[in-house]
């Protein structure tokens, strides 16, 4: 019976791995696996020149950029829904170990070589999910909808919650282009929120974090130079005093922890949970 259960777990995990890692971003900087950059979510090409940064970092902006007519280059990745992994059921999620201490077992289970790009991506995600929260912040990782909802309500309270996502219309193959703010950004009046970001893993894993009263949420209509229309969700973190000084946002925008708010657009596969009005 144990052998059958192990074989079933191995088959599920391996099938999910093939789907997810075929679409995963390449780990460019294989030699730099320090904990400072684990928390940045996005890989860094260069250390000294902003023009060496990953193009996907064109999502950060300043809070004083929030006005109609603002123009800026923005990166929006488009994933094929037919090949995008779904969240596991709670039962399947709980049957698969999710711990950096079990990484060797997981790699053996799906025949991955230690140190390979896929193995490094898994290790980075597990480390991110095991980092201690900063003061005033709550963090968790979820691979099932049930656990995501339970843990989100643990932060926001037992209230009705609403999911906000970026909606991309008629997207072309140009994932980085100049966009114009078509209207004045609309601020959603909430004090508390939980933002969930997808992570590189064999199946869908969301890294979620929330802070009470430290963020502002906006809906922004964007028009791209190629005719693309995006109804975007953006979050402004008003207190960055506890952020790592090496956080990628400071490379892009300048500044240092606590010097100014940091705003960013959410990719289409990210979620912001807020109390329903």
Buried (B, 14 or more C-beta within 10 A) or exposed (E): EEEEEEEEBBEBBBBBBEBBBEEBEEBEBEEEEEEEBBBBBBBBEEEEEEEEBBEBBBBBBBBEBBEEEBEBEBBBBBBEEEEEBEBBEBEBBBBBBBEBEEBEEBBEBBEBEEEBBBBBBBBBBBBBBBEEEBEEBBBBBBBBBBBBBEBBBEBBEEEEBEBBBBEBEEBEEBBBBBBBBBEBBEBBEBEBBBBBBBBBBBBBBBBBBBBEEBBBBBBBBBBBEEEBBBBBBBBBBBBBEBBBEBBBBBBBBEBEBEEBBBBBBBBBBBBBBBBEE
